[in-house]
Amino acid sequence: MINIAYALLGLATICFGYRTLAGPSLTDRMTGLNGMLTAGMAGIAVHAVDTGNGAFLPVLVVVGLVGFVGTGMVARFIETHGR
């Protein structure tokens, strides 16, 4: 069952990578990057469940916060760039 989760997360990462590369606008590219970040975080969580080792779980919190702040910065750039 864990292998299926890894496979689906890998497939999601590939799809989000395509969105990042093919997206014509900055919002499409940011959506792709956020999706890849989320899939990577989910991969770390699945690995923690698989091994029973929660050493990387604080990393998930930090990566989630950095991703959130990065998204806010890009959203603010997109908002002010239109003026």
N, CA, C and O atoms as a CHARMM CRD file, in Angstrom:
* protein
*
  332
    1    1 MET  N      0.81600  -1.18700   0.00000 PROA 1      0.00000
    2    1 MET  CA     0.00000   0.00000   0.00000 PROA 1      0.00000
    3    1 MET  C      0.87000   1.26500   0.00000 PROA 1      0.00000
    4    1 MET  O      0.52400   2.26700  -0.62500 PROA 1      0.00000
    5    2 ILE  N      1.97700   1.20300   0.69500 PROA 2      0.00000
    6    2 ILE  CA     2.88500   2.34800   0.73000 PROA 2      0.00000
    7    2 ILE  C      3.47600   2.59700  -0.66100 PROA 2      0.00000
    8    2 ILE  O      3.66200   3.74500  -1.06400 PROA 2      0.00000
    9    3 ASN  N      3.76800   1.52500  -1.38400 PROA 3      0.00000
   10    3 ASN  CA     4.32000   1.68200  -2.73800 PROA 3      0.00000
   11    3 ASN  C      3.33700   2.38300  -3.66500 PROA 3      0.00000
   12    3 ASN  O      3.73700   3.15600  -4.53500 PROA 3      0.00000
   13    4 ILE  N      2.04700   2.11000  -3.47700 PROA 4      0.00000
   14    4 ILE  CA     1.02900   2.78300  -4.28200 PROA 4      0.00000
   15    4 ILE  C      1.01900   4.27700  -3.96200 PROA 4      0.00000
   16    4 ILE  O      0.88500   5.10900  -4.86000 PROA 4      0.00000
   17    5 ALA  N      1.16100   4.61000  -2.68600 PROA 5      0.00000
   18    5 ALA  CA     1.19800   6.02100  -2.29200 PROA 5      0.00000
   19    5 ALA  C      2.41000   6.71900  -2.91400 PROA 5      0.00000
   20    5 ALA  O      2.29800   7.83600  -3.41800 PROA 5      0.00000
   21    6 TYR  N      3.56000   6.05700  -2.87500 PROA 6      0.00000
   22    6 TYR  CA     4.75500   6.64100  -3.50400 PROA 6      0.00000
   23    6 TYR  C      4.55100   6.83000  -5.00500 PROA 6      0.00000
   24    6 TYR  O      4.94000   7.85500  -5.56400 PROA 6      0.00000
   25    7 ALA  N      3.94500   5.84600  -5.65100 PROA 7      0.00000
   26    7 ALA  CA     3.72000   5.93500  -7.10100 PROA 7      0.00000
   27    7 ALA  C      2.76800   7.08000  -7.44300 PROA 7      0.00000
   28    7 ALA  O      3.00700   7.83200  -8.38800 PROA 7      0.00000
   29    8 LEU  N      1.70100   7.20600  -6.67800 PROA 8      0.00000
   30    8 LEU  CA     0.74700   8.27800  -6.95700 PROA 8      0.00000
   31    8 LEU  C      1.34500   9.65900  -6.67200 PROA 8      0.00000
   32    8 LEU  O      1.06800  10.62000  -7.39000 PROA 8      0.00000
   33    9 LEU  N      2.15300   9.75100  -5.64000 PROA 9      0.00000
   34    9 LEU  CA     2.81700  11.01900  -5.37100 PROA 9      0.00000
   35    9 LEU  C      3.83600  11.35400  -6.45800 PROA 9      0.00000
   36    9 LEU  O      3.99500  12.51800  -6.82500 PROA 9      0.00000
   37   10 GLY  N      4.51700  10.34800  -6.96700 PROA 10     0.00000
   38   10 GLY  CA     5.43300  10.56700  -8.08600 PROA 10     0.00000
   39   10 GLY  C      4.69600  11.02900  -9.33300 PROA 10     0.00000
   40   10 GLY  O      5.15600  11.92800 -10.03800 PROA 10     0.00000
   41   11 LEU  N      3.54400  10.40700  -9.60400 PROA 11     0.00000
   42   11 LEU  CA     2.73600  10.81100 -10.74800 PROA 11     0.00000
   43   11 LEU  C      2.23200  12.24200 -10.58000 PROA 11     0.00000
   44   11 LEU  O      2.22600  13.01900 -11.53600 PROA 11     0.00000
   45   12 ALA  N      1.81100  12.58800  -9.36900 PROA 12     0.00000
   46   12 ALA  CA     1.35100  13.95400  -9.11600 PROA 12     0.00000
   47   12 ALA  C      2.48300  14.95600  -9.30700 PROA 12     0.00000
   48   12 ALA  O      2.26800  16.04300  -9.84300 PROA 12     0.00000
   49   13 THR  N      3.68200  14.59500  -8.87200 PROA 13     0.00000
   50   13 THR  CA     4.82600  15.48200  -9.03500 PROA 13     0.00000
   51   13 THR  C      5.14800  15.69600 -10.51100 PROA 13     0.00000
   52   13 THR  O      5.47700  16.80700 -10.92700 PROA 13     0.00000
   53   14 ILE  N      5.05400  14.64100 -11.28900 PROA 14     0.00000
   54   14 ILE  CA     5.29600  14.76300 -12.73400 PROA 14     0.00000
   55   14 ILE  C      4.25000  15.66600 -13.38200 PROA 14     0.00000
   56   14 ILE  O      4.58400  16.50700 -14.21700 PROA 14     0.00000
   57   15 CYS  N      2.99600  15.49600 -13.00000 PROA 15     0.00000
   58   15 CYS  CA     1.92900  16.33700 -13.56200 PROA 15     0.00000
   59   15 CYS  C      2.10600  17.80000 -13.16300 PROA 15     0.00000
   60   15 CYS  O      1.92200  18.69800 -13.98500 PROA 15     0.00000
   61   16 PHE  N      2.46200  18.03900 -11.90300 PROA 16     0.00000
   62   16 PHE  CA     2.69800  19.41700 -11.47300 PROA 16     0.00000
   63   16 PHE  C      3.94900  19.99200 -12.13300 PROA 16     0.00000
   64   16 PHE  O      4.01100  21.19000 -12.41000 PROA 16     0.00000
   65   17 GLY  N      4.93400  19.15000 -12.38200 PROA 17     0.00000
   66   17 GLY  CA     6.12600  19.60400 -13.09700 PROA 17     0.00000
   67   17 GLY  C      5.78600  20.04400 -14.51000 PROA 17     0.00000
   68   17 GLY  O      6.32300  21.03300 -15.00900 PROA 17     0.00000
   69   18 TYR  N      4.88800  19.30200 -15.15500 PROA 18     0.00000
   70   18 TYR  CA     4.43700  19.70100 -16.48700 PROA 18     0.00000
   71   18 TYR  C      3.73200  21.04900 -16.43300 PROA 18     0.00000
   72   18 TYR  O      3.93800  21.90100 -17.29700 PROA 18     0.00000
   73   19 ARG  N      2.89500  21.23800 -15.40700 PROA 19     0.00000
   74   19 ARG  CA     2.18800  22.51200 -15.26400 PROA 19     0.00000
   75   19 ARG  C      3.18800  23.65300 -15.03800 PROA 19     0.00000
   76   19 ARG  O      2.99100  24.76600 -15.52600 PROA 19     0.00000
   77   20 THR  N      4.24300  23.36700 -14.30500 PROA 20     0.00000
   78   20 THR  CA     5.24900  24.38900 -14.05100 PROA 20     0.00000
   79   20 THR  C      5.98000  24.76600 -15.33500 PROA 20     0.00000
   80   20 THR  O      6.21900  25.94800 -15.58400 PROA 20     0.00000
   81   21 LEU  N      6.33300  23.79400 -16.14000 PROA 21     0.00000
   82   21 LEU  CA     7.08500  24.07300 -17.36100 PROA 21     0.00000
   83   21 LEU  C      6.21000  24.61500 -18.48400 PROA 21     0.00000
   84   21 LEU  O      6.64600  25.48600 -19.23700 PROA 21     0.00000
   85   22 ALA  N      4.98900  24.11800 -18.60700 PROA 22     0.00000
   86   22 ALA  CA     4.14400  24.48200 -19.73600 PROA 22     0.00000
   87   22 ALA  C      3.22100  25.65700 -19.44800 PROA 22     0.00000
   88   22 ALA  O      2.62700  26.22300 -20.36500 PROA 22     0.00000
   89   23 GLY  N      3.09900  26.02500 -18.17400 PROA 23     0.00000
   90   23 GLY  CA     2.16100  27.08300 -17.82600 PROA 23     0.00000
   91   23 GLY  C      2.50900  28.39700 -18.48900 PROA 23     0.00000
   92   23 GLY  O      3.63800  28.87000 -18.35300 PROA 23     0.00000
   93   24 PRO  N      1.57300  29.00100 -19.20200 PROA 24     0.00000
   94   24 PRO  CA     1.89900  30.24900 -19.89900 PROA 24     0.00000
   95   24 PRO  C      2.00300  31.45000 -18.96300 PROA 24     0.00000
   96   24 PRO  O      2.64700  32.43900 -19.31100 PROA 24     0.00000
   97   25 SER  N      1.39000  31.38700 -17.79200 PROA 25     0.00000
   98   25 SER  CA     1.42300  32.55000 -16.91100 PROA 25     0.00000
   99   25 SER  C      2.16600  32.22500 -15.61900 PROA 25     0.00000
  100   25 SER  O      2.44200  31.06700 -15.30500 PROA 25     0.00000
  101   26 LEU  N      2.47200  33.27000 -14.89700 PROA 26     0.00000
  102   26 LEU  CA     3.18200  33.11400 -13.63000 PROA 26     0.00000
  103   26 LEU  C      2.31300  32.39000 -12.59900 PROA 26     0.00000
  104   26 LEU  O      2.82400  31.63000 -11.77600 PROA 26     0.00000
  105   27 THR  N      1.01500  32.62500 -12.64600 PROA 27     0.00000
  106   27 THR  CA     0.13500  31.94000 -11.69800 PROA 27     0.00000
  107   27 THR  C      0.10300  30.43500 -11.96100 PROA 27     0.00000
  108   27 THR  O      0.05000  29.64900 -11.01500 PROA 27     0.00000
  109   28 ASP  N      0.13500  30.02400 -13.22100 PROA 28     0.00000
  110   28 ASP  CA     0.20200  28.59300 -13.53400 PROA 28     0.00000
  111   28 ASP  C      1.49500  27.98500 -13.02600 PROA 28     0.00000
  112   28 ASP  O      1.49400  26.88200 -12.48000 PROA 28     0.00000
  113   29 ARG  N      2.57500  28.68400 -13.20000 PROA 29     0.00000
  114   29 ARG  CA     3.87000  28.16900 -12.73400 PROA 29     0.00000
  115   29 ARG  C      3.91500  28.09200 -11.20800 PROA 29     0.00000
  116   29 ARG  O      4.47100  27.14600 -10.65100 PROA 29     0.00000
  117   30 MET  N      3.34200  29.06800 -10.54100 PROA 30     0.00000
  118   30 MET  CA     3.32100  29.03900  -9.07600 PROA 30     0.00000
  119   30 MET  C      2.42000  27.92600  -8.57000 PROA 30     0.00000
  120   30 MET  O      2.72100  27.30000  -7.55400 PROA 30     0.00000
  121   31 THR  N      1.32600  27.67300  -9.25900 PROA 31     0.00000
  122   31 THR  CA     0.46200  26.56200  -8.88900 PROA 31     0.00000
  123   31 THR  C      1.20100  25.23800  -9.02700 PROA 31     0.00000
  124   31 THR  O      1.07600  24.36300  -8.17000 PROA 31     0.00000
  125   32 GLY  N      1.96500  25.08800 -10.09400 PROA 32     0.00000
  126   32 GLY  CA     2.75300  23.87600 -10.28300 PROA 32     0.00000
  127   32 GLY  C      3.80800  23.70100  -9.20200 PROA 32     0.00000
  128   32 GLY  O      4.00100  22.59700  -8.69300 PROA 32     0.00000
  129   33 LEU  N      4.48500  24.77600  -8.85400 PROA 33     0.00000
  130   33 LEU  CA     5.50300  24.69500  -7.80000 PROA 33     0.00000
  131   33 LEU  C      4.88200  24.36500  -6.44800 PROA 33     0.00000
  132   33 LEU  O      5.43500  23.57000  -5.68700 PROA 33     0.00000
  133   34 ASN  N      3.73200  24.97200  -6.14500 PROA 34     0.00000
  134   34 ASN  CA     3.05500  24.64600  -4.89000 PROA 34     0.00000
  135   34 ASN  C      2.60700  23.19500  -4.86100 PROA 34     0.00000
  136   34 ASN  O      2.68800  22.53800  -3.82400 PROA 34     0.00000
  137   35 GLY  N      2.13900  22.69800  -5.98000 PROA 35     0.00000
  138   35 GLY  CA     1.73300  21.29600  -6.04400 PROA 35     0.00000
  139   35 GLY  C      2.90000  20.34800  -5.84400 PROA 35     0.00000
  140   35 GLY  O      2.78200  19.34200  -5.14500 PROA 35     0.00000
  141   36 MET  N      4.03400  20.67700  -6.46500 PROA 36     0.00000
  142   36 MET  CA     5.21800  19.82600  -6.27200 PROA 36     0.00000
  143   36 MET  C      5.70700  19.88900  -4.83200 PROA 36     0.00000
  144   36 MET  O      6.15400  18.88300  -4.28200 PROA 36     0.00000
  145   37 LEU  N      5.62600  21.05500  -4.22500 PROA 37     0.00000
  146   37 LEU  CA     6.01100  21.19700  -2.82500 PROA 37     0.00000
  147   37 LEU  C      5.09800  20.36200  -1.93200 PROA 37     0.00000
  148   37 LEU  O      5.56900  19.68700  -1.01600 PROA 37     0.00000
  149   38 THR  N      3.81000  20.40600  -2.19400 PROA 38     0.00000
  150   38 THR  CA     2.85600  19.63400  -1.40400 PROA 38     0.00000
  151   38 THR  C      3.06600  18.14000  -1.60100 PROA 38     0.00000
  152   38 THR  O      3.00700  17.37500  -0.63900 PROA 38     0.00000
  153   39 ALA  N      3.30700  17.72000  -2.82800 PROA 39     0.00000
  154   39 ALA  CA     3.55900  16.29700  -3.08400 PROA 39     0.00000
  155   39 ALA  C      4.85000  15.84600  -2.40200 PROA 39     0.00000
  156   39 ALA  O      4.91900  14.73300  -1.88000 PROA 39     0.00000
  157   40 GLY  N      5.85900  16.69200  -2.40400 PROA 40     0.00000
  158   40 GLY  CA     7.10200  16.35800  -1.70600 PROA 40     0.00000
  159   40 GLY  C      6.90400  16.25200  -0.20900 PROA 40     0.00000
  160   40 GLY  O      7.46100  15.36400   0.43600 PROA 40     0.00000
  161   41 MET  N      6.10900  17.15800   0.34500 PROA 41     0.00000
  162   41 MET  CA     5.81000  17.08700   1.77100 PROA 41     0.00000
  163   41 MET  C      5.02300  15.82500   2.10200 PROA 41     0.00000
  164   41 MET  O      5.26100  15.19000   3.12900 PROA 41     0.00000
  165   42 ALA  N      4.09200  15.46800   1.23700 PROA 42     0.00000
  166   42 ALA  CA     3.33700  14.23800   1.45000 PROA 42     0.00000
  167   42 ALA  C      4.23900  13.01200   1.34000 PROA 42     0.00000
  168   42 ALA  O      4.04700  12.02900   2.05500 PROA 42     0.00000
  169   43 GLY  N      5.22600  13.07200   0.43900 PROA 43     0.00000
  170   43 GLY  CA     6.18500  11.97800   0.32900 PROA 43     0.00000
  171   43 GLY  C      7.00300  11.80800   1.59600 PROA 43     0.00000
  172   43 GLY  O      7.27700  10.68400   2.01500 PROA 43     0.00000
  173   44 ILE  N      7.39400  12.91600   2.20800 PROA 44     0.00000
  174   44 ILE  CA     8.13100  12.84100   3.47300 PROA 44     0.00000
  175   44 ILE  C      7.24000  12.26100   4.55800 PROA 44     0.00000
  176   44 ILE  O      7.69800  11.45700   5.37000 PROA 44     0.00000
  177   45 ALA  N      5.97100  12.65700   4.58300 PROA 45     0.00000
  178   45 ALA  CA     5.04600  12.12300   5.58400 PROA 45     0.00000
  179   45 ALA  C      4.81100  10.62600   5.38100 PROA 45     0.00000
  180   45 ALA  O      4.75500   9.87100   6.35100 PROA 45     0.00000
  181   46 VAL  N      4.67300  10.19800   4.13600 PROA 46     0.00000
  182   46 VAL  CA     4.49000   8.76900   3.86500 PROA 46     0.00000
  183   46 VAL  C      5.73500   7.98800   4.27400 PROA 46     0.00000
  184   46 VAL  O      5.62700   6.88400   4.80600 PROA 46     0.00000
  185   47 HSD  N      6.89800   8.54600   4.03100 PROA 47     0.00000
  186   47 HSD  CA     8.13800   7.89200   4.44300 PROA 47     0.00000
  187   47 HSD  C      8.21600   7.77600   5.96300 PROA 47     0.00000
  188   47 HSD  O      8.67400   6.76000   6.48700 PROA 47     0.00000
  189   48 ALA  N      7.77000   8.81400   6.67300 PROA 48     0.00000
  190   48 ALA  CA     7.76300   8.76600   8.13500 PROA 48     0.00000
  191   48 ALA  C      6.81100   7.68700   8.64300 PROA 48     0.00000
  192   48 ALA  O      7.11800   6.99500   9.61400 PROA 48     0.00000
  193   49 VAL  N      5.67500   7.54500   8.00100 PROA 49     0.00000
  194   49 VAL  CA     4.73200   6.49100   8.38800 PROA 49     0.00000
  195   49 VAL  C      5.30900   5.11800   8.06100 PROA 49     0.00000
  196   49 VAL  O      5.15700   4.17300   8.83500 PROA 49     0.00000
  197   50 ASP  N      5.96200   5.01400   6.92800 PROA 50     0.00000
  198   50 ASP  CA     6.52000   3.73100   6.48700 PROA 50     0.00000
  199   50 ASP  C      7.62100   3.24800   7.41700 PROA 50     0.00000
  200   50 ASP  O      7.65200   2.07600   7.79400 PROA 50     0.00000
  201   51 THR  N      8.51800   4.14100   7.78400 PROA 51     0.00000
  202   51 THR  CA     9.65800   3.73500   8.60200 PROA 51     0.00000
  203   51 THR  C      9.40600   3.85600  10.10400 PROA 51     0.00000
  204   51 THR  O     10.12500   3.25100  10.89900 PROA 51     0.00000
  205   52 GLY  N      8.40800   4.62100  10.49600 PROA 52     0.00000
  206   52 GLY  CA     8.16700   4.84700  11.91000 PROA 52     0.00000
  207   52 GLY  C      9.12500   5.84800  12.52000 PROA 52     0.00000
  208   52 GLY  O      9.17100   6.00300  13.74000 PROA 52     0.00000
  209   53 ASN  N      9.88900   6.52700  11.68400 PROA 53     0.00000
  210   53 ASN  CA    10.86800   7.50700  12.13800 PROA 53     0.00000
  211   53 ASN  C     10.33600   8.90500  11.82200 PROA 53     0.00000
  212   53 ASN  O     10.18200   9.27100  10.65600 PROA 53     0.00000
  213   54 GLY  N     10.06100   9.67400  12.86100 PROA 54     0.00000
  214   54 GLY  CA     9.49100  11.00300  12.66800 PROA 54     0.00000
  215   54 GLY  C     10.51700  12.11300  12.72300 PROA 54     0.00000
  216   54 GLY  O     10.18100  13.24500  13.07300 PROA 54     0.00000
  217   55 ALA  N     11.76300  11.81600  12.38400 PROA 55     0.00000
  218   55 ALA  CA    12.82500  12.81500  12.49600 PROA 55     0.00000
  219   55 ALA  C     12.63900  13.97300  11.51800 PROA 55     0.00000
  220   55 ALA  O     13.05900  15.09400  11.80700 PROA 55     0.00000
  221   56 PHE  N     12.02600  13.72500  10.38100 PROA 56     0.00000
  222   56 PHE  CA    11.87300  14.77200   9.37900 PROA 56     0.00000
  223   56 PHE  C     10.55400  15.52200   9.48500 PROA 56     0.00000
  224   56 PHE  O     10.28600  16.39400   8.65800 PROA 56     0.00000
  225   57 LEU  N      9.73200  15.21600  10.46200 PROA 57     0.00000
  226   57 LEU  CA     8.44600  15.89200  10.57200 PROA 57     0.00000
  227   57 LEU  C      8.58400  17.38700  10.89500 PROA 57     0.00000
  228   57 LEU  O      7.77900  18.17400  10.39700 PROA 57     0.00000
  229   58 PRO  N      9.56100  17.81700  11.70200 PROA 58     0.00000
  230   58 PRO  CA     9.73900  19.27100  11.84600 PROA 58     0.00000
  231   58 PRO  C     10.13000  19.95900  10.53600 PROA 58     0.00000
  232   58 PRO  O      9.83500  21.13700  10.33700 PROA 58     0.00000
  233   59 VAL  N     10.78300  19.22800   9.66000 PROA 59     0.00000
  234   59 VAL  CA    11.13100  19.78100   8.35000 PROA 59     0.00000
  235   59 VAL  C      9.85900  20.07800   7.56000 PROA 59     0.00000
  236   59 VAL  O      9.81000  21.05200   6.80900 PROA 59     0.00000
  237   60 LEU  N      8.83800  19.25200   7.72400 PROA 60     0.00000
  238   60 LEU  CA     7.56600  19.49300   7.03500 PROA 60     0.00000
  239   60 LEU  C      6.96500  20.82400   7.46100 PROA 60     0.00000
  240   60 LEU  O      6.43000  21.56000   6.63100 PROA 60     0.00000
  241   61 VAL  N      7.04700  21.13200   8.72500 PROA 61     0.00000
  242   61 VAL  CA     6.50500  22.39800   9.21400 PROA 61     0.00000
  243   61 VAL  C      7.25500  23.57100   8.59800 PROA 61     0.00000
  244   61 VAL  O      6.63900  24.53300   8.13800 PROA 61     0.00000
  245   62 VAL  N      8.56700  23.49600   8.58700 PROA 62     0.00000
  246   62 VAL  CA     9.37400  24.58600   8.03700 PROA 62     0.00000
  247   62 VAL  C      9.13500  24.73500   6.53500 PROA 62     0.00000
  248   62 VAL  O      8.97500  25.85200   6.04400 PROA 62     0.00000
  249   63 VAL  N      9.10900  23.63900   5.81500 PROA 63     0.00000
  250   63 VAL  CA     8.87800  23.69900   4.36500 PROA 63     0.00000
  251   63 VAL  C      7.48200  24.23800   4.06400 PROA 63     0.00000
  252   63 VAL  O      7.30100  25.01200   3.12400 PROA 63     0.00000
  253   64 GLY  N      6.50200  23.83000   4.85900 PROA 64     0.00000
  254   64 GLY  CA     5.15200  24.35500   4.67400 PROA 64     0.00000
  255   64 GLY  C      5.07800  25.85300   4.89500 PROA 64     0.00000
  256   64 GLY  O      4.40900  26.56100   4.14300 PROA 64     0.00000
  257   65 LEU  N      5.76000  26.34000   5.92300 PROA 65     0.00000
  258   65 LEU  CA     5.76600  27.78600   6.18200 PROA 65     0.00000
  259   65 LEU  C      6.50600  28.55600   5.09900 PROA 65     0.00000
  260   65 LEU  O      6.05700  29.62200   4.67800 PROA 65     0.00000
  261   66 VAL  N      7.62800  28.02800   4.65000 PROA 66     0.00000
  262   66 VAL  CA     8.37900  28.69100   3.58300 PROA 66     0.00000
  263   66 VAL  C      7.56200  28.71700   2.29200 PROA 66     0.00000
  264   66 VAL  O      7.55200  29.72300   1.58200 PROA 66     0.00000
  265   67 GLY  N      6.88300  27.62300   1.99000 PROA 67     0.00000
  266   67 GLY  CA     6.02900  27.58600   0.80200 PROA 67     0.00000
  267   67 GLY  C      4.89400  28.58600   0.88600 PROA 67     0.00000
  268   67 GLY  O      4.55800  29.24100  -0.10100 PROA 67     0.00000
  269   68 PHE  N      4.30200  28.70300   2.07000 PROA 68     0.00000
  270   68 PHE  CA     3.20900  29.65400   2.26300 PROA 68     0.00000
  271   68 PHE  C      3.68700  31.08800   2.07800 PROA 68     0.00000
  272   68 PHE  O      3.03300  31.87900   1.39900 PROA 68     0.00000
  273   69 VAL  N      4.81400  31.42100   2.67400 PROA 69     0.00000
  274   69 VAL  CA     5.35900  32.77700   2.54100 PROA 69     0.00000
  275   69 VAL  C      5.75400  33.05800   1.08600 PROA 69     0.00000
  276   69 VAL  O      5.51900  34.15600   0.58100 PROA 69     0.00000
  277   70 GLY  N      6.34700  32.07800   0.42200 PROA 70     0.00000
  278   70 GLY  CA     6.71300  32.24800  -0.98200 PROA 70     0.00000
  279   70 GLY  C      5.49700  32.47800  -1.86100 PROA 70     0.00000
  280   70 GLY  O      5.53600  33.30600  -2.77100 PROA 70     0.00000
  281   71 THR  N      4.42500  31.75700  -1.59900 PROA 71     0.00000
  282   71 THR  CA     3.19900  31.94600  -2.37100 PROA 71     0.00000
  283   71 THR  C      2.62800  33.33400  -2.13500 PROA 71     0.00000
  284   71 THR  O      2.16400  33.99000  -3.06700 PROA 71     0.00000
  285   72 GLY  N      2.66400  33.77500  -0.89400 PROA 72     0.00000
  286   72 GLY  CA     2.18200  35.12500  -0.60200 PROA 72     0.00000
  287   72 GLY  C      2.99700  36.19000  -1.29800 PROA 72     0.00000
  288   72 GLY  O      2.44600  37.17800  -1.78300 PROA 72     0.00000
  289   73 MET  N      4.30500  36.00100  -1.35500 PROA 73     0.00000
  290   73 MET  CA     5.16500  36.97600  -2.03000 PROA 73     0.00000
  291   73 MET  C      4.88300  37.02800  -3.52200 PROA 73     0.00000
  292   73 MET  O      4.82300  38.10900  -4.10700 PROA 73     0.00000
  293   74 VAL  N      4.70900  35.87600  -4.13600 PROA 74     0.00000
  294   74 VAL  CA     4.42200  35.85500  -5.57700 PROA 74     0.00000
  295   74 VAL  C      3.04100  36.44000  -5.84900 PROA 74     0.00000
  296   74 VAL  O      2.85200  37.14700  -6.83900 PROA 74     0.00000
  297   75 ALA  N      2.07400  36.15000  -4.97700 PROA 75     0.00000
  298   75 ALA  CA     0.73700  36.71500  -5.16100 PROA 75     0.00000
  299   75 ALA  C      0.77400  38.23600  -5.05200 PROA 75     0.00000
  300   75 ALA  O      0.09500  38.93500  -5.80400 PROA 75     0.00000
  301   76 ARG  N      1.55600  38.73600  -4.13000 PROA 76     0.00000
  302   76 ARG  CA     1.67900  40.19000  -3.99200 PROA 76     0.00000
  303   76 ARG  C      2.37100  40.79600  -5.21900 PROA 76     0.00000
  304   76 ARG  O      1.99200  41.87400  -5.67800 PROA 76     0.00000
  305   77 PHE  N      3.37900  40.10700  -5.74400 PROA 77     0.00000
  306   77 PHE  CA     4.04800  40.57700  -6.95800 PROA 77     0.00000
  307   77 PHE  C      3.08100  40.61800  -8.12700 PROA 77     0.00000
  308   77 PHE  O      3.06500  41.58100  -8.89400 PROA 77     0.00000
  309   78 ILE  N      2.27500  39.57400  -8.26500 PROA 78     0.00000
  310   78 ILE  CA     1.31700  39.53200  -9.36900 PROA 78     0.00000
  311   78 ILE  C      0.28800  40.64800  -9.21900 PROA 78     0.00000
  312   78 ILE  O     -0.12100  41.26600 -10.20100 PROA 78     0.00000
  313   79 GLU  N     -0.12300  40.89400  -7.98400 PROA 79     0.00000
  314   79 GLU  CA    -1.12000  41.93500  -7.73900 PROA 79     0.00000
  315   79 GLU  C     -0.58700  43.31900  -8.04800 PROA 79     0.00000
  316   79 GLU  O     -1.29500  44.12700  -8.65000 PROA 79     0.00000
  317   80 THR  N      0.64000  43.61500  -7.65500 PROA 80     0.00000
  318   80 THR  CA     1.18300  44.95000  -7.87900 PROA 80     0.00000
  319   80 THR  C      1.76100  45.12700  -9.27600 PROA 80     0.00000
  320   80 THR  O      1.89400  46.25400  -9.75400 PROA 80     0.00000
  321   81 HSD  N      2.10600  44.02600  -9.93300 PROA 81     0.00000
  322   81 HSD  CA     2.67800  44.10900 -11.27500 PROA 81     0.00000
  323   81 HSD  C      1.63900  44.57900 -12.29100 PROA 81     0.00000
  324   81 HSD  O      1.99800  45.14700 -13.32200 PROA 81     0.00000
  325   82 GLY  N      0.37800  44.35200 -12.01500 PROA 82     0.00000
  326   82 GLY  CA    -0.68300  44.74700 -12.94700 PROA 82     0.00000
  327   82 GLY  C     -0.94700  46.23300 -12.97500 PROA 82     0.00000
  328   82 GLY  O     -1.60700  46.72300 -13.89200 PROA 82     0.00000
  329   83 ARG  N     -0.44500  46.96900 -11.98700 PROA 83     0.00000
  330   83 ARG  CA    -0.71800  48.40600 -11.91500 PROA 83     0.00000
  331   83 ARG  C      0.21800  49.22900 -12.75200 PROA 83     0.00000
  332   83 ARG  O      0.10200  50.45400 -12.78400 PROA 83     0.00000
